[in-house]
Amino acid sequence: MQNISNTDPALPDDSACKVCGQATICDHLGVIRYQVPFGDPRFGKLFRCPNYDTAIDTRRQEILRQIGHLDALRDKTFETFNTNVGMLTTLENQSLQLAYQFAWQFAQNPEGWLLLEGTYGCGKTHLAAAVGNARVEKGDSVIFITTPDLLDHLRSAYGPSSEVGYDETFDRIRTTGVLILDDLGVENPSPWAQEKLFQLLNFRYVEKLPTVITTNVDVDRFDPRIRSRILHTDLTRRAKIVAPDYRTASGNETQQLTSNLHLYADMTFDSFVIERHLPPAERENLERAVDRAYEFAENPRGWLLLMGGYGVGKTHLAAAVAHHWRQKSTKVMFITVPDLLDYLRVTYDPGAGSSFDQRFQAVRKAEYLVLDDLGTENATPWAKEKLFQIIDYRYVTALPTLITTASELEQLNERIRSRVMDDRRCSVFAITAEGYTRRRRRKP
């Protein structure tokens, strides 16, 4: 990325920019940093490239989502967030509504910091991603990253095979227009990690750069230096979501994990919309998808894999199946794969209320299991192994399992792919219709 010395830079004679098609002054990123003295309000910040034409917003948004790690979270918007869940108490619903309000206000005017607190599965990551997606639509440069992934990126930048050096990687993250740091506090609290996080957050604190932080950890357990920055009342708005905790002592492990399903309370077979004005092929595909899901809900033998792009209705149908199962059994688990892995990782915390083996066995032996968004998880060796162990056990024992994925089969882990492609065990259905938002916008 180039530093621009004034507000109306001359265009250098260079190759055409991949973003706007003009001579590039932004290294094909669509954002620039002005070379101004310290104290100038533009110092250290990224701005939309002056060559960028608003007519290509859609293309730029796709580029920004990929750069900012939001591509897999494009369906996490304010429109898809449920703030009134029937099975929650009034206090719990009020906490969801307040967090939604704070996040929405921040997305409209991203100034200062926003801190979202709450347990796994309560919706804080959804709201944080909704902020990111909203700002991407406005043309902002956004980076969404979990804290462990952030530290892994920085560590890998030291390696001799890294294409981007540590200084450039760190500078890009700490100066980005909007930084969303997910799951602060679950990282390995080594001195190196604490120092890097402090340097990052202190820079954004001093420069008052828009920052969203989510955590399921008591803020009092943070490094005191980081805690003092985060809790600065003039800078940070704080919202704590008081939703059901997977780790509470009430109920068994299976009942605790099903709390994720309440976030999808409005996703039933009755609420699944198939627009009348769709072309016959798309309409038929969606009707067959509903029929196949309902058939599996009524007669859950073997597995069902629902494939398709983001927003086509996979999660809606998966939740509808889970709600159907809940009418005859309490032992139903519905969870996204990244949340599942977090749910297992947290047992390594000394303060965890249950052991890894307890949670792991509860998941893989659940009477009914829905794994949403397979392929969006952080594919570490540990994650690959745990996922395969769960899926392989359910494959061998033929326990009813529904899986959704936006990935192609060839992109899935090889061992997992071998299980879901066995037609003796698993039925695969691909939803080929366009996403709901695009379908709805079509003129009848």
RODO-2510 file (C-alpha; in nm, 4 decimals, decimal comma):
residues 444
     n   res          X          Y          Z
     1     m     0,0000     0,0000     0,0000
     2     q     0,1337     0,3385    -0,0929
     3     n     0,1559     0,6461     0,1272
     4     i    -0,0048     0,9475    -0,0419
     5     s     0,1474     1,2858     0,0268
     6     n    -0,1607     1,5015    -0,0293
     7     t    -0,5364     1,4817    -0,0592
     8     d    -0,5380     1,4982    -0,4384
     9     p    -0,2480     1,2784    -0,5497
    10     a    -0,1252     1,2662    -0,9076
    11     l    -0,1647     0,9269    -1,0685
    12     p     0,1617     0,7423    -1,1338
    13     d     0,2191     0,5625    -1,4604
    14     d     0,1489     0,2096    -1,3436
    15     s    -0,0530    -0,0966    -1,4329
    16     a    -0,4309    -0,0807    -1,4065
    17     c    -0,5697    -0,1215    -1,0556
    18     k    -0,7674    -0,4422    -1,0000
    19     v    -1,0205    -0,2518    -0,7932
    20     c    -1,1023     0,0551    -1,0043
    21     g    -0,9311    -0,0101    -1,3394
    22     q    -0,7332     0,3147    -1,3276
    23     a    -0,3613     0,3628    -1,2675
    24     t    -0,3005     0,2176    -0,9237
    25     i    -0,2091     0,4291    -0,6223
    26     c    -0,3426     0,1821    -0,3635
    27     d    -0,1640    -0,1440    -0,4510
    28     h    -0,4981    -0,2870    -0,5702
    29     l    -0,6561    -0,2663    -0,2215
    30     g    -0,8874     0,0306    -0,2754
    31     v    -0,7578     0,2074     0,0369
    32     i    -0,4679     0,4485     0,0926
    33     r    -0,2821     0,6053     0,3812
    34     y    -0,1901     0,9738     0,3586
    35     q     0,1640     1,0754     0,4477
    36     v     0,0845     1,3467     0,7015
    37     p     0,2573     1,4577     1,0237
    38     f     0,1698     1,3179     1,3651
    39     g    -0,1246     1,5082     1,5087
    40     d    -0,3059     1,5353     1,1762
    41     p    -0,6478     1,3611     1,2133
    42     r    -0,5620     1,1431     0,9133
    43     f    -0,2330     1,0184     1,0621
    44     g    -0,2066     0,6374     1,0745
    45     k    -0,5530     0,5798     0,9252
    46     l    -0,6721     0,4171     0,6055
    47     f    -0,9012     0,5982     0,3627
    48     r    -1,0946     0,5078     0,0539
    49     c    -0,8795     0,5527    -0,2564
    50     p    -0,9792     0,8762    -0,4353
    51     n    -0,9769     0,6878    -0,7674
    52     y    -1,2363     0,4409    -0,6473
    53     d    -1,5689     0,4791    -0,8286
    54     t    -1,8814     0,4106    -0,6232
    55     a    -2,0324     0,2341    -0,9248
    56     i    -1,8220    -0,0751    -0,8469
    57     d    -1,9270    -0,1096    -0,4837
    58     t    -2,0311    -0,4743    -0,5204
    59     r    -1,6924    -0,5807    -0,6509
    60     r    -1,5102    -0,3799    -0,3852
    61     q    -1,7244    -0,5279    -0,1102
    62     e    -1,6283    -0,8777    -0,2200
    63     i    -1,2602    -0,7810    -0,2168
    64     l    -1,2905    -0,6204     0,1274
    65     r    -1,4719    -0,9236     0,2672
    66     q    -1,1943    -1,1532     0,1491
    67     i    -0,9196    -0,9261     0,2802
    68     g    -1,0977    -0,8784     0,6127
    69     h    -1,1860    -1,2476     0,6724
    70     l    -1,5596    -1,1727     0,6509
    71     d    -1,6353    -1,3877     0,3482
    72     a    -1,7510    -1,6845     0,5574
    73     l    -1,9583    -1,4527     0,7795
    74     r    -2,1520    -1,2685     0,5098
    75     d    -2,4810    -1,4102     0,6423
    76     k    -2,4206    -1,2598     0,9881
    77     t    -2,6131    -0,9348     0,9532
    78     f    -2,8425    -0,7259     1,1706
    79     e    -3,1375    -0,8523     0,9662
    80     t    -3,0631    -1,2164     1,0552
    81     f    -3,0075    -1,1535     1,4280
    82     n    -3,2983    -1,2564     1,6507
    83     t    -3,3518    -1,0212     1,9471
    84     n    -3,6695    -1,1777     2,0804
    85     v    -3,6225    -1,5449     2,1644
    86     g    -3,9271    -1,7072     2,3177
    87     m    -3,7505    -1,9502     2,5512
    88     l    -3,5360    -1,6792     2,7145
    89     t    -3,6286    -1,4761     3,0205
    90     t    -3,7218    -1,1089     2,9924
    91     l    -3,3803    -1,0090     3,1291
    92     e    -3,1981    -1,2286     2,8782
    93     n    -3,3971    -1,0900     2,5868
    94     q    -3,3378    -0,7335     2,7076
    95     s    -2,9628    -0,7970     2,7116
    96     l    -2,9804    -0,9195     2,3511
    97     q    -3,1795    -0,6141     2,2463
    98     l    -2,9368    -0,3744     2,4180
    99     a    -2,6344    -0,5419     2,2586
   100     y    -2,8083    -0,5245     1,9207
   101     q    -2,8805    -0,1540     1,9725
   102     f    -2,5205    -0,0746     2,0683
   103     a    -2,3820    -0,2741     1,7739
   104     w    -2,6249    -0,1162     1,5263
   105     q    -2,5411     0,2349     1,6482
   106     f    -2,1695     0,1587     1,6216
   107     a    -2,2176     0,0306     1,2656
   108     q    -2,3897     0,3557     1,1678
   109     n    -2,1202     0,5744     1,3242
   110     p    -1,8052     0,3747     1,4103
   111     e    -1,6393     0,5916     1,6723
   112     g    -1,4588     0,4656     1,9806
   113     w    -1,4727     0,1019     2,0884
   114     l    -1,7490    -0,1530     2,1401
   115     l    -1,7101    -0,4392     2,3900
   116     l    -1,9505    -0,7352     2,3601
   117     e    -1,9412    -0,9827     2,6484
   118     g    -2,1180    -1,3153     2,6890
   119     t    -2,0823    -1,6898     2,6758
   120     y    -2,0366    -1,9049     2,3652
   121     g    -2,3415    -1,9158     2,1395
   122     c    -2,5092    -1,6055     2,2812
   123     g    -2,4766    -1,3989     1,9617
   124     k    -2,1842    -1,1644     2,0248
   125     t    -1,9820    -1,2899     1,7261
   126     h    -2,2905    -1,2550     1,5054
   127     l    -2,3301    -0,8902     1,6114
   128     a    -1,9588    -0,8191     1,5667
   129     a    -1,9684    -0,9673     1,2151
   130     a    -2,2860    -0,7672     1,1422
   131     v    -2,0913    -0,4502     1,2233
   132     g    -1,8143    -0,5605     0,9886
   133     n    -2,0520    -0,6440     0,7049
   134     a    -2,2336    -0,3122     0,7469
   135     r    -1,9099    -0,1136     0,7280
   136     v    -1,7873    -0,3140     0,4258
   137     e    -2,1069    -0,2093     0,2471
   138     k    -2,0080     0,1503     0,3253
   139     g    -1,6671     0,0908     0,1643
   140     d    -1,4642     0,0778     0,4857
   141     s    -1,1542    -0,1346     0,5319
   142     v    -1,2437    -0,3952     0,7984
   143     i    -1,0466    -0,6809     0,9507
   144     f    -1,2380    -0,9490     1,1438
   145     i    -1,0127    -1,1975     1,3218
   146     t    -1,0169    -1,4181     1,6300
   147     t    -0,7432    -1,3446     1,8808
   148     p    -0,5745    -1,6877     1,8481
   149     d    -0,5727    -1,6503     1,4675
   150     l    -0,4284    -1,3001     1,4994
   151     l    -0,1381    -1,4255     1,7074
   152     d    -0,0846    -1,7180     1,4677
   153     h    -0,0654    -1,4703     1,1770
   154     l     0,1929    -1,2637     1,3590
   155     r     0,4011    -1,5680     1,4550
   156     s     0,3960    -1,7019     1,0985
   157     a     0,5165    -1,3641     0,9674
   158     y     0,8506    -1,4350     1,1345
   159     g     0,8973    -1,7478     0,9209
   160     p     1,1370    -1,7472     0,6251
   161     s     0,8596    -1,8655     0,3901
   162     s     0,6240    -1,5809     0,4799
   163     e     0,5355    -1,3628     0,1799
   164     v     0,4586    -1,0657     0,4062
   165     g     0,6945    -0,9559     0,6819
   166     y     0,5980    -0,9166     1,0466
   167     d     0,6158    -0,5359     1,0463
   168     e     0,3874    -0,5063     0,7441
   169     t     0,1402    -0,7614     0,8844
   170     f     0,1254    -0,5968     1,2262
   171     d     0,0976    -0,2472     1,0806
   172     r    -0,1855    -0,3459     0,8495
   173     i    -0,3874    -0,4920     1,1375
   174     r    -0,3331    -0,2135     1,3880
   175     t    -0,4079     0,0668     1,1378
   176     t    -0,7074    -0,0878     0,9590
   177     g    -1,0178     0,1297     0,9393
   178     v    -1,2300    -0,0960     1,1634
   179     l    -1,0766    -0,3821     1,3624
   180     i    -1,2994    -0,6592     1,5002
   181     l    -1,1144    -0,8756     1,7516
   182     d    -1,3212    -1,1849     1,8314
   183     d    -1,2759    -1,4034     2,1414
   184     l    -1,0224    -1,1920     2,3255
   185     g    -0,9038    -1,3855     2,6292
   186     v    -0,9060    -1,7406     2,4886
   187     e    -0,5508    -1,7077     2,3553
   188     n    -0,2467    -1,8625     2,5222
   189     p    -0,1481    -1,5894     2,7714
   190     s     0,2256    -1,6030     2,7051
   191     p     0,4349    -1,2885     2,7714
   192     w     0,4873    -1,2512     2,3963
   193     a     0,1140    -1,2758     2,3221
   194     q     0,0246    -1,0271     2,5950
   195     e     0,2856    -0,7807     2,4695
   196     k     0,1672    -0,7997     2,1079
   197     l    -0,1965    -0,7568     2,2083
   198     f    -0,1100    -0,4591     2,4264
   199     q     0,0897    -0,2951     2,1486
   200     l    -0,1988    -0,3461     1,9069
   201     l    -0,4722    -0,2221     2,1382
   202     n    -0,2663     0,0607     2,2817
   203     f    -0,2024     0,1995     1,9329
   204     r    -0,5726     0,1919     1,8497
   205     y    -0,6518     0,3384     2,1929
   206     v    -0,4155     0,6316     2,1435
   207     e    -0,5393     0,6932     1,7883
   208     k    -0,9027     0,6301     1,8882
   209     l    -0,9479     0,3929     1,5940
   210     p    -1,2861     0,2124     1,5720
   211     t    -1,2535    -0,1282     1,7368
   212     v    -1,4983    -0,4051     1,8289
   213     i    -1,3972    -0,6649     2,0866
   214     t    -1,5877    -0,9786     2,1897
   215     t    -1,5008    -1,1946     2,4883
   216     n    -1,6444    -1,4704     2,7033
   217     v    -1,3825    -1,4086     2,9712
   218     d    -1,4203    -1,1921     3,2804
   219     v    -1,2518    -0,8641     3,1873
   220     d    -1,0866    -0,8536     3,5312
   221     r    -0,8705    -1,1478     3,4175
   222     f    -0,7122    -0,9485     3,1340
   223     d    -0,3634    -0,8027     3,1430
   224     p    -0,4148    -0,4900     3,3602
   225     r    -0,2745    -0,2699     3,0823
   226     i    -0,5241    -0,4064     2,8288
   227     r    -0,8074    -0,3948     3,0804
   228     s    -0,7463    -0,0264     3,1501
   229     r    -0,7706     0,0548     2,7793
   230     i    -1,0823    -0,1520     2,7161
   231     l    -1,2726    -0,0157     3,0160
   232     h    -1,1999     0,3508     2,9445
   233     t    -1,5507     0,4911     2,9854
   234     d    -1,4959     0,7824     2,7467
   235     l    -1,3939     0,5447     2,4674
   236     t    -1,5784     0,2138     2,5117
   237     r    -1,9445     0,1165     2,5105
   238     r    -1,9953    -0,2114     2,6933
   239     a    -2,2792    -0,4612     2,6377
   240     k    -2,3070    -0,7872     2,8284
   241     i    -2,5357    -1,0534     2,6818
   242     v    -2,6950    -1,2536     2,9635
   243     a    -2,7980    -1,5607     2,7642
   244     p    -2,7866    -1,9315     2,8587
   245     d    -2,4360    -2,0554     2,9324
   246     y    -2,3217    -2,3914     2,7968
   247     r    -2,1075    -2,4304     3,1098
   248     t    -2,3712    -2,3820     3,3790
   249     a    -2,4481    -2,6679     3,6116
   250     s    -2,8179    -2,6794     3,5202
   251     g    -2,9041    -2,9799     3,3083
   252     n    -2,6739    -3,2306     3,1423
   253     e    -2,4194    -3,1545     2,8729
   254     t    -2,6646    -3,2282     2,5946
   255     q    -2,9228    -2,9826     2,7269
   256     q    -2,6568    -2,7158     2,7696
   257     l    -2,5419    -2,7393     2,4092
   258     t    -2,8946    -2,7243     2,2680
   259     s    -2,9118    -2,3629     2,3858
   260     n    -2,7589    -2,2716     2,0493
   261     l    -3,0839    -2,3716     1,8804
   262     h    -3,2817    -2,0973     2,0527
   263     l    -3,0983    -1,8402     1,8384
   264     y    -3,2801    -1,9885     1,5382
   265     a    -3,6262    -2,0023     1,6963
   266     d    -3,7910    -1,8422     1,3921
   267     m    -3,6399    -2,0905     1,1454
   268     t    -3,9069    -2,3558     1,0978
   269     f    -4,0560    -2,5365     0,8007
   270     d    -4,3576    -2,3062     0,8135
   271     s    -4,1423    -1,9921     0,7892
   272     f    -3,9293    -2,1092     0,4953
   273     v    -4,0161    -1,8828     0,2018
   274     i    -4,0142    -1,9914    -0,1629
   275     e    -4,0872    -1,6878    -0,3767
   276     r    -4,3610    -1,7314    -0,6350
   277     h    -4,1770    -1,5330    -0,9025
   278     l    -3,8698    -1,7601    -0,9145
   279     p    -3,7815    -1,9420    -1,2361
   280     p    -3,9246    -2,2964    -1,2408
   281     a    -3,5856    -2,4646    -1,1943
   282     e    -3,4990    -2,2624    -0,8842
   283     r    -3,8433    -2,3042    -0,7356
   284     e    -3,8354    -2,6790    -0,7931
   285     n    -3,4893    -2,7033    -0,6346
   286     l    -3,6055    -2,5222    -0,3188
   287     e    -3,9240    -2,7290    -0,2981
   288     r    -3,7202    -3,0491    -0,3229
   289     a    -3,4829    -2,9195    -0,0540
   290     v    -3,7756    -2,8602     0,1851
   291     d    -3,9223    -3,2024     0,1057
   292     r    -3,5876    -3,3745     0,1578
   293     a    -3,5279    -3,1966     0,4898
   294     y    -3,8803    -3,2704     0,6148
   295     e    -3,8487    -3,6341     0,5124
   296     f    -3,5237    -3,6570     0,7097
   297     a    -3,6848    -3,4853     1,0102
   298     e    -3,9699    -3,7387     1,0038
   299     n    -3,7498    -4,0410     0,9373
   300     p    -3,3941    -3,9631     1,0565
   301     r    -3,2006    -4,2599     0,9297
   302     g    -2,8368    -4,2081     0,8406
   303     w    -2,7123    -3,8633     0,7483
   304     l    -2,8161    -3,5676     0,5374
   305     l    -2,5668    -3,3187     0,3904
   306     l    -2,7101    -2,9869     0,2671
   307     m    -2,4794    -2,7966     0,0335
   308     g    -2,5088    -2,4532    -0,1246
   309     g    -2,3876    -2,0948    -0,1190
   310     y    -2,4317    -1,8499     0,1648
   311     g    -2,7869    -1,7416     0,2366
   312     v    -2,9642    -2,0049     0,0258
   313     g    -3,1524    -2,1559     0,3232
   314     k    -2,9309    -2,4422     0,4444
   315     t    -2,9180    -2,3229     0,8053
   316     h    -3,2898    -2,2446     0,8049
   317     l    -3,3760    -2,5995     0,6955
   318     a    -3,1232    -2,7525     0,9367
   319     a    -3,2776    -2,5565     1,2256
   320     a    -3,6253    -2,6590     1,1102
   321     v    -3,5196    -3,0242     1,1253
   322     a    -3,3733    -2,9730     1,4743
   323     h    -3,6926    -2,8042     1,5978
   324     h    -3,8913    -3,0973     1,4572
   325     w    -3,6698    -3,3436     1,6458
   326     r    -3,7055    -3,1406     1,9652
   327     q    -4,0746    -3,2234     1,9691
   328     k    -3,9893    -3,5852     2,0500
   329     s    -3,6478    -3,5641     2,2189
   330     t    -3,4502    -3,3222     2,4361
   331     k    -3,1235    -3,4776     2,3227
   332     v    -3,0838    -3,2612     2,0122
   333     m    -2,7661    -3,0661     1,9455
   334     f    -2,7559    -2,7815     1,6952
   335     i    -2,4281    -2,5930     1,6708
   336     t    -2,2002    -2,4313     1,4137
   337     v    -1,8703    -2,6099     1,3682
   338     p    -1,6555    -2,3105     1,4809
   339     d    -1,8686    -2,2782     1,7983
   340     l    -1,8358    -2,6516     1,8599
   341     l    -1,4582    -2,6325     1,8486
   342     d    -1,4608    -2,3311     2,0821
   343     y    -1,6938    -2,5234     2,3133
   344     l    -1,4320    -2,8000     2,3326
   345     r    -1,1274    -2,5708     2,3531
   346     v    -1,2598    -2,3811     2,6530
   347     t    -1,2348    -2,6962     2,8669
   348     y    -0,8597    -2,6368     2,8781
   349     d    -0,9312    -2,3253     3,0836
   350     p    -0,8717    -2,3941     3,4567
   351     g    -1,2087    -2,2353     3,5316
   352     a    -1,4089    -2,4602     3,2962
   353     g    -1,7067    -2,6280     3,4607
   354     s    -1,6627    -2,9631     3,2845
   355     s    -1,3859    -3,1699     3,1327
   356     f    -1,2979    -3,2059     2,7673
   357     d    -1,3954    -3,5728     2,7699
   358     q    -1,7406    -3,4951     2,9131
   359     r    -1,8178    -3,2441     2,6398
   360     f    -1,6571    -3,4441     2,3622
   361     q    -1,8562    -3,7568     2,4483
   362     a    -2,1793    -3,5566     2,4826
   363     v    -2,1352    -3,4229     2,1292
   364     r    -2,0381    -3,7378     1,9466
   365     k    -2,2997    -3,9539     2,1257
   366     a    -2,5901    -3,7072     2,0957
   367     e    -2,9129    -3,8740     1,9876
   368     y    -2,9549    -3,6119     1,7122
   369     l    -2,6785    -3,3807     1,5907
   370     v    -2,6821    -3,0845     1,3504
   371     l    -2,3408    -2,9481     1,2488
   372     d    -2,3858    -2,6160     1,0716
   373     d    -2,1234    -2,4476     0,8502
   374     l    -1,8743    -2,7311     0,8128
   375     g    -1,5659    -2,5920     0,6387
   376     t    -1,5649    -2,2464     0,8033
   377     e    -1,3617    -2,3605     1,1042
   378     n    -0,9975    -2,2754     1,1624
   379     a    -0,8367    -2,5861     1,0086
   380     t    -0,5644    -2,6527     1,2657
   381     p    -0,4413    -3,0125     1,3066
   382     w    -0,6200    -3,0282     1,6438
   383     a    -0,9488    -2,9058     1,4927
   384     k    -0,9254    -3,1503     1,2007
   385     e    -0,8622    -3,4425     1,4361
   386     k    -1,1462    -3,3617     1,6784
   387     l    -1,3948    -3,3085     1,3969
   388     f    -1,2988    -3,6337     1,2296
   389     q    -1,3276    -3,8256     1,5576
   390     i    -1,6804    -3,6945     1,6103
   391     i    -1,7913    -3,7557     1,2527
   392     d    -1,6243    -4,0969     1,2299
   393     y    -1,7938    -4,2165     1,5498
   394     r    -2,1341    -4,1089     1,4205
   395     y    -2,0543    -4,2688     1,0852
   396     v    -1,9746    -4,6041     1,2443
   397     t    -2,2725    -4,5960     1,4817
   398     a    -2,5145    -4,4530     1,2178
   399     l    -2,6445    -4,1851     1,4559
   400     p    -2,8777    -3,9309     1,2872
   401     t    -2,6651    -3,6367     1,1716
   402     l    -2,7392    -3,3348     0,9549
   403     i    -2,4479    -3,1314     0,8168
   404     t    -2,4511    -2,8071     0,6198
   405     t    -2,1626    -2,6626     0,4220
   406     a    -2,0947    -2,3846     0,1746
   407     s    -1,7769    -2,5604     0,0632
   408     e    -1,7371    -2,7881    -0,2358
   409     l    -1,6862    -3,1538    -0,1467
   410     e    -1,3304    -3,1378    -0,2787
   411     q    -1,2524    -2,8596    -0,0277
   412     l    -1,3466    -3,0661     0,2777
   413     n    -1,0909    -3,2572     0,4797
   414     e    -1,0125    -3,5793     0,2930
   415     r    -1,1077    -3,8134     0,5784
   416     i    -1,4349    -3,6319     0,6465
   417     r    -1,5106    -3,6239     0,2730
   418     s    -1,4775    -4,0022     0,2568
   419     r    -1,7542    -4,0335     0,5184
   420     v    -2,0048    -3,7875     0,3729
   421     m    -1,9585    -3,9263     0,0201
   422     d    -2,0556    -4,2782     0,1268
   423     d    -2,4088    -4,2981    -0,0142
   424     r    -2,4819    -4,5983     0,2075
   425     r    -2,4758    -4,3632     0,5032
   426     c    -2,5189    -4,0082     0,3744
   427     s    -2,7652    -3,8439     0,1358
   428     v    -2,6345    -3,5252    -0,0290
   429     f    -2,8612    -3,2462    -0,1510
   430     a    -2,7297    -2,9325    -0,3218
   431     i    -2,9371    -2,6133    -0,3075
   432     t    -2,8585    -2,4427    -0,6362
   433     a    -3,0956    -2,1451    -0,6039
   434     e    -2,9572    -1,7980    -0,5380
   435     g    -2,9405    -1,6576    -0,1858
   436     y    -3,2599    -1,5389    -0,0185
   437     t    -3,1650    -1,1702    -0,0294
   438     r    -3,1098    -1,1787    -0,4054
   439     r    -3,4225    -1,3868    -0,4606
   440     r    -3,6299    -1,1387    -0,2639
   441     r    -3,4951    -0,8409    -0,4611
   442     r    -3,5921    -0,9838    -0,7953
   443     k    -3,8896    -0,8216    -0,9578
   444     p    -4,1921    -1,0525    -0,9903
***
